[in-house]
Each structure stands twice: as C-alpha cells, then as structure tokens.
Amino acid sequence: MRFGLFVPQGWRLDLVGIEPTAHWEVMRDLARRADANDAWESIWVYDHFHTVPVPTEEATHEAWTLMSAFAATTSRVRLGQMCTAISYRNPAYLAKVAATVDVISAGRVEMGIGGGWYEHEWRAYGYGFPSAGARLGRLDEGVQIFRQAWTAGKATLDGKHYQVDGAIVRPLPLQEGGIPLWIAGGGEQKTLRIAAKYADYTNFTGAFDEFARKSEILRGHCAEVGTDFDAIVRSSNFNVAIGATEAEVQDRLAALRDRLTPFVGAAQAAEHVENMYRGTAAVGTPEQIVENLSKIRDLGLGYTILNFPEAAYDTSGIELFEREVIPALS
C-alpha cells in the first residue's frame, strides 16, 4: 500500500486559531516534513473555496496556488488535489496550469479530477449548480481535453459542454504521456465508467462493503469499454484519529469536537465527529487501524490518502502512524 498525506489548508477548519500570516509557514513546513520522509509518496489538498462542515468566514486556501507553491518548496514528494472540480476552471486553462506546475515540480503533479458537489460554493461563486449528469458530462469532456493537451500540446473539442479550437498547451508536462489522472467519485453508472475509460487511479469510499461493490462495478465498466481493470490503482481517503490507547483516541476526537464548536456550534461539531470519524477504518489504535486497512487492502486498495485533523497543531498522530502503521502495510 502507498500513502499520501493531506496538508491542512483551512477547508476542514484545520487552521483555526492560527494567524493568517502564519498559514503558509504551517502548510509549507508540513509539506517539507512529508517530503523528507519516504513513508509518504504524496501530499494533497482539497479543491474547495468554503469550509466544512458548514461555510464560515475562516480561510480556505486555493488548491492550484498551493500546488505551485509546494512544487517550488519540495523536491521529492508528489503533489495532488482530491479533487479538482472540473467546472471551477475552463479545462484547457486548467491543463495549462497543471502543465506549468508539472514543470516547476520537475514532473511530480497528479491530477485529481471530479464532477464537484459542494452546492453552496458553486452558487456563491456564480457557477450555478447544474445537474449531476451535466457535471459528469463536463468531467468526461474535460478529461478528453487534458489528454490531448498533455500529449499533443494542443486540444480541439466540439463538445456539448466545452468547445476548444486549437488551444495550445506548451510547455508540455515533463511526465511522459502526461499527468496521471485520478478520477474521483463513486457514482456507479457514470463516474466509474469515466474512470474505466481514462483513469490511472480511482478514488472512492473506503467503507469495506461499498469499496468491494464499487470495485466490481468498475471491473464491469472496464470490460465493457475494453480497458485493463488491473492497471487502475484504487485509492481511498481516510480521516485519522490515532492513539496508543483507546482513551487517547477518544481524547483526539474530543479535541477535534472542541476545536470546531466555536465555529459551527456544539451540535454540528458533534455530528461531524460522529459521522466522519467514529467507527471508520483509520480511527483507533495502531493495531486496530492496521487490521482495518489490511482488510480493505485485500479487496484491492492500493493507495491511501490520510487526513490528520490536528496536523497544523500537533504532529504526534502523524508520527505514531509513521512508526507503527505504515511499516505494517507498505
């Protein structure tokens, strides 16, 4: 199993209490920390503009700006977004941005791409909120534009959603064949079919039964479109609360709840912790987490991307995971 690390950028209210003037230093230092540790293959940010679990006026730093900054301040670790929303930027323009960052990083960019879902920020930024079918139609056409742009240096598409006519994307990415594509989302009829056609990686739920079902649906789509299911690396994201004892795990969850409460209210903070952490695979002692992730690995999980909600304030959970979980699963 391979491992990526989310760098806090504010979206999950994971920089609250830190002065905005210090945000970049915190993010940069965590990125460099991962860069110096071979346990981590990649670092990741989210492509969102407004915080969760509810929109607040707390900072959320923009994903592709951070990609460029990390490209210039790290040297080894790969750089991803989980995931870029296709409709937030014209795909020919986004192909150009990503190619430039790939050059800056000496060929270390991953393209996590999806249809997008956060209605509040869509409408707030003037993007409307088209149907799921339209959003996924844009995803399919956008990925086609990426593939042309990154291999031929030029893209032309007269699609239903996007029209580009000889859009020049130079310089090309440094990676041979273009930037690896992570098609994110578990929609069984459309998203996983798009993944079957184009993806180097997928990213969908790590819940045991759902992961198994979606894997088989992906396999079926691959058979129908004539691609190699085994060539696609399946990944999942996990929120982590780790402790040497179960009491320490509960302390981490309580600290997260308390940190969120002033910004979202006690009920919303408690609900967030309950729904997003308790009972999930990466919450527990090292032994429990190894057992949980091993079961999903046996179903074909090849890549795990981890969010430590306290990372900006305390790296002891990351350190414990590095010492006792990663060696057991790598």
C-alpha positions as CSV (number, residue, x, y, z in Angstrom):
1,M,0.0,0.0,0.0
2,R,1.1,3.5,-0.8
3,F,0.4,6.6,1.3
4,G,-0.4,10.2,0.7
5,L,-0.9,13.0,3.3
6,F,-3.4,15.8,3.3
7,V,-1.8,19.2,4.2
8,P,-4.3,21.4,6.2
9,Q,-5.4,24.4,4.1
10,G,-8.3,25.6,6.2
11,W,-11.2,23.7,4.3
12,R,-11.8,21.4,7.3
13,L,-11.4,24.3,9.8
14,D,-7.9,22.8,10.3
15,L,-6.1,26.1,10.6
16,V,-8.4,27.9,13.0
17,G,-6.6,29.8,15.8
18,I,-3.5,30.3,13.7
19,E,-2.9,33.8,12.4
20,P,-3.4,34.0,8.6
21,T,0.1,35.4,8.3
22,A,1.4,32.1,9.6
23,H,-0.8,29.8,7.5
24,W,1.7,29.4,4.6
25,E,4.6,28.7,7.0
26,V,2.5,25.9,8.7
27,M,1.5,24.4,5.4
28,R,5.0,24.6,3.9
29,D,6.6,23.0,6.9
30,L,4.2,20.1,6.9
31,A,4.8,19.6,3.2
32,R,8.6,19.7,3.7
33,R,8.2,17.2,6.6
34,A,6.4,14.8,4.3
35,D,9.0,15.5,1.6
36,A,11.8,14.4,3.9
37,N,10.1,11.1,4.9
38,D,9.9,8.3,2.3
39,A,6.9,6.9,4.1
40,W,4.8,9.5,2.2
41,E,4.6,9.2,-1.6
42,S,2.5,12.3,-2.0
43,I,0.8,15.4,-0.4
44,W,-2.7,16.5,-1.1
45,V,-5.0,19.4,-0.7
46,Y,-8.8,19.8,-1.4
47,D,-10.2,21.9,-4.2
48,H,-12.8,23.9,-2.2
49,F,-13.5,27.6,-1.5
50,H,-15.8,27.4,1.5
51,T,-15.2,25.5,4.8
52,V,-17.0,22.3,6.0
53,P,-19.0,21.1,7.8
54,V,-20.7,24.4,7.2
55,P,-19.5,27.6,5.3
56,T,-17.7,30.0,7.6
57,E,-15.6,33.1,7.1
58,E,-12.5,31.1,8.1
59,A,-9.7,30.9,5.5
60,T,-9.7,28.2,2.8
61,H,-6.6,28.4,0.6
62,E,-6.9,27.8,-3.1
63,A,-5.7,24.4,-4.3
64,W,-3.7,25.1,-7.5
65,T,-2.0,28.1,-6.0
66,L,-0.8,25.8,-3.3
67,M,0.3,23.2,-5.9
68,S,2.6,25.8,-7.4
69,A,3.9,26.8,-4.0
70,F,4.6,23.2,-3.0
71,A,6.2,22.5,-6.3
72,A,8.8,25.2,-5.6
73,T,9.4,24.3,-1.9
74,T,9.6,20.5,-2.0
75,S,11.8,18.2,-4.1
76,R,10.6,14.6,-3.9
77,V,7.0,14.2,-2.8
78,R,4.3,14.1,-5.4
79,L,1.6,16.7,-5.5
80,G,-2.2,16.1,-5.8
81,Q,-5.6,17.6,-5.3
82,M,-8.5,15.5,-4.1
83,C,-10.1,16.5,-6.1
84,T,-10.2,19.4,-8.6
85,A,-13.7,20.3,-9.6
86,I,-13.8,20.3,-13.4
87,S,-16.3,23.2,-13.7
88,Y,-14.4,25.6,-11.5
89,R,-11.9,26.3,-14.3
90,N,-12.0,26.0,-18.0
91,P,-10.4,22.7,-18.8
92,A,-8.0,24.0,-21.4
93,Y,-6.8,26.6,-19.0
94,L,-6.6,24.0,-16.2
95,A,-4.5,21.8,-18.5
96,K,-2.1,24.8,-18.9
97,V,-1.9,25.5,-15.2
98,A,-1.2,21.8,-14.4
99,A,1.4,21.5,-17.1
100,T,3.2,24.6,-15.7
101,V,3.2,23.2,-12.2
102,D,4.5,19.9,-13.5
103,V,7.5,21.8,-15.0
104,I,8.1,23.7,-11.8
105,S,8.0,20.5,-9.8
106,A,10.2,18.5,-12.2
107,G,7.4,16.2,-13.1
108,R,5.6,15.5,-9.8
109,V,2.0,16.5,-10.3
110,E,-1.1,14.3,-10.1
111,M,-4.4,15.4,-11.5
112,G,-7.3,14.5,-9.1
113,I,-10.4,15.4,-11.0
114,G,-14.1,15.1,-10.4
115,G,-17.6,16.5,-11.1
116,G,-17.8,18.6,-8.0
117,W,-20.6,18.6,-5.3
118,Y,-20.4,21.5,-2.8
119,E,-23.5,23.4,-3.9
120,H,-23.1,26.3,-1.6
121,E,-19.7,27.3,-3.1
122,W,-20.9,26.6,-6.6
123,R,-23.7,29.1,-6.3
124,A,-21.7,31.6,-4.2
125,Y,-19.0,31.8,-7.0
126,G,-21.6,32.2,-9.7
127,Y,-21.2,28.8,-11.3
128,G,-24.8,27.8,-10.8
129,F,-25.3,24.2,-9.9
130,P,-26.1,22.1,-13.0
131,S,-27.5,18.6,-12.7
132,A,-25.2,15.6,-11.8
133,G,-25.5,14.5,-15.4
134,A,-24.2,17.8,-16.7
135,R,-21.4,18.0,-14.2
136,L,-20.3,14.5,-15.2
137,G,-20.6,15.3,-18.9
138,R,-18.2,18.2,-18.3
139,L,-15.9,15.8,-16.5
140,D,-15.8,13.4,-19.5
141,E,-15.2,16.2,-22.0
142,G,-12.6,17.9,-19.7
143,V,-10.6,14.8,-19.4
144,Q,-10.5,14.4,-23.1
145,I,-9.1,17.9,-23.4
146,F,-6.5,17.2,-20.8
147,R,-5.3,14.1,-22.7
148,Q,-5.0,15.9,-26.0
149,A,-3.3,18.9,-24.4
150,W,-0.7,16.9,-22.4
151,T,0.3,14.6,-25.3
152,A,0.0,16.7,-28.4
153,G,0.4,20.2,-26.9
154,K,-2.9,21.3,-28.5
155,A,-6.5,20.5,-27.9
156,T,-9.6,20.7,-30.1
157,L,-13.1,19.5,-29.0
158,D,-16.5,20.5,-30.2
159,G,-18.4,19.0,-27.2
160,K,-21.8,19.5,-25.6
161,H,-20.3,21.3,-22.7
162,Y,-16.9,22.6,-23.9
163,Q,-15.6,23.9,-27.2
164,V,-11.9,24.5,-27.7
165,D,-10.3,25.0,-31.1
166,G,-6.6,24.5,-31.3
167,A,-5.9,25.5,-27.7
168,I,-2.1,25.5,-27.4
169,V,-0.7,24.0,-24.1
170,R,3.0,24.5,-24.1
171,P,5.3,23.6,-22.5
172,L,4.1,20.0,-22.2
173,P,4.2,18.4,-18.8
174,L,7.5,16.8,-18.1
175,Q,5.9,13.4,-17.3
176,E,5.9,11.1,-20.3
177,G,2.3,10.6,-21.5
178,G,1.0,13.5,-19.5
179,I,0.0,14.0,-15.9
180,P,-1.6,10.9,-14.2
181,L,-5.4,11.1,-13.9
182,W,-7.2,10.3,-10.7
183,I,-10.9,10.1,-11.5
184,A,-12.6,10.8,-8.1
185,G,-16.1,9.7,-7.1
186,G,-18.1,6.6,-6.7
187,G,-21.1,7.2,-9.0
188,E,-21.7,3.7,-10.3
189,Q,-23.3,4.5,-13.7
190,K,-21.3,7.5,-14.9
191,T,-18.3,8.4,-12.8
192,L,-16.9,4.8,-12.6
193,R,-17.5,4.4,-16.3
194,I,-15.5,7.6,-17.0
195,A,-12.8,6.2,-14.7
196,A,-12.8,2.9,-16.6
197,K,-12.1,4.9,-19.9
198,Y,-9.5,7.3,-18.7
199,A,-8.2,6.8,-15.1
200,D,-4.7,5.8,-14.0
201,Y,-6.2,5.9,-10.4
202,T,-9.7,6.0,-8.9
203,N,-10.7,7.4,-5.6
204,F,-13.9,6.3,-3.9
205,T,-15.2,5.2,-0.5
206,G,-13.0,3.1,1.8
207,A,-16.0,1.6,3.6
208,F,-15.5,-2.2,3.3
209,D,-18.7,-3.3,1.6
210,E,-19.0,-0.3,-0.6
211,F,-15.4,-0.5,-1.7
212,A,-15.9,-4.1,-2.7
213,R,-19.1,-3.3,-4.7
214,K,-17.7,-0.3,-6.5
215,S,-14.6,-2.2,-7.4
216,E,-16.7,-4.9,-9.1
217,I,-18.7,-2.2,-10.9
218,L,-15.5,-0.6,-12.1
219,R,-14.3,-4.0,-13.3
220,G,-17.5,-4.4,-15.3
221,H,-17.1,-1.0,-16.9
222,C,-13.6,-1.8,-17.8
223,A,-14.7,-5.0,-19.5
224,E,-17.3,-3.0,-21.5
225,V,-15.0,-0.2,-22.7
226,G,-12.0,-2.5,-23.3
227,T,-9.6,-1.2,-20.6
228,D,-7.4,-3.1,-18.1
229,F,-9.1,-3.1,-14.7
230,D,-5.9,-4.3,-13.0
231,A,-3.9,-1.3,-14.4
232,I,-6.1,1.2,-12.5
233,V,-4.8,1.8,-8.9
234,R,-7.8,2.1,-6.5
235,S,-7.4,4.7,-3.7
236,S,-9.5,5.9,-0.8
237,N,-9.3,8.8,1.7
238,F,-9.4,8.3,5.4
239,N,-9.8,10.7,8.4
240,V,-7.4,9.6,11.1
241,A,-7.7,9.7,14.9
242,I,-4.9,7.5,16.2
243,G,-3.7,6.9,19.8
244,A,-1.6,4.4,21.6
245,T,-4.7,3.6,23.7
246,E,-8.4,3.8,23.0
247,A,-8.5,6.6,25.7
248,E,-6.0,8.6,23.6
249,V,-8.2,8.1,20.5
250,Q,-11.2,9.5,22.4
251,D,-9.1,12.4,23.6
252,R,-8.2,13.3,20.0
253,L,-11.9,13.1,18.9
254,A,-12.9,15.3,21.8
255,A,-10.2,17.9,21.0
256,L,-11.5,18.0,17.4
257,R,-15.0,18.5,18.5
258,D,-14.0,21.3,20.9
259,R,-11.9,23.0,18.2
260,L,-14.9,23.0,15.7
261,T,-17.5,24.1,18.2
262,P,-16.9,27.8,18.3
263,F,-17.2,28.0,14.5
264,V,-20.1,25.6,13.8
265,G,-21.9,25.1,17.1
266,A,-21.8,22.2,19.5
267,A,-24.4,20.1,17.7
268,Q,-22.8,20.4,14.3
269,A,-19.4,19.7,15.7
270,A,-20.6,16.6,17.5
271,E,-22.4,15.4,14.4
272,H,-19.3,15.9,12.2
273,V,-17.1,13.9,14.6
274,E,-19.7,11.1,14.8
275,N,-20.3,10.9,11.1
276,M,-16.8,11.4,9.7
277,Y,-14.7,9.7,12.3
278,R,-16.3,7.3,14.7
279,G,-16.3,3.7,13.5
280,T,-14.2,4.4,10.4
281,A,-11.2,2.5,9.3
282,A,-8.4,4.9,10.4
283,V,-9.8,5.7,13.9
284,G,-8.3,3.6,16.6
285,T,-5.0,2.3,18.0
286,P,-2.3,1.4,15.5
287,E,-3.2,-2.3,15.8
288,Q,-6.8,-1.6,15.1
289,I,-6.0,0.6,12.1
290,V,-3.6,-1.9,10.6
291,E,-6.3,-4.6,10.9
292,N,-9.0,-2.4,9.3
293,L,-6.8,-1.2,6.4
294,S,-5.4,-4.7,5.8
295,K,-8.9,-5.9,5.1
296,I,-9.5,-3.2,2.5
297,R,-6.1,-3.7,1.0
298,D,-7.1,-7.3,0.5
299,L,-10.0,-6.1,-1.6
300,G,-7.6,-4.2,-3.8
301,L,-7.0,-0.9,-2.1
302,G,-3.6,0.2,-3.4
303,Y,-3.3,3.8,-2.2
304,T,-4.4,5.5,1.0
305,I,-4.6,9.3,1.5
306,L,-4.9,10.4,5.1
307,N,-6.3,13.5,6.8
308,F,-5.0,14.1,10.3
309,P,-7.3,16.9,11.6
310,E,-4.8,18.2,14.2
311,A,-1.8,18.2,11.9
312,A,-1.4,22.0,12.0
313,Y,-1.1,22.0,15.8
314,D,0.3,18.6,16.7
315,T,2.2,16.0,14.6
316,S,2.3,13.3,17.2
317,G,-0.5,11.4,15.5
318,I,1.3,11.5,12.2
319,E,4.5,10.3,13.9
320,L,2.7,7.4,15.5
321,F,1.1,6.4,12.2
322,E,4.6,6.6,10.5
323,R,6.1,4.4,13.2
324,E,3.5,1.7,13.6
325,V,1.0,1.6,10.8
326,I,2.8,2.4,7.5
327,P,5.6,-0.2,8.0
328,A,2.9,-2.9,8.6
329,L,1.1,-2.1,5.4
330,S,3.7,-0.9,2.9
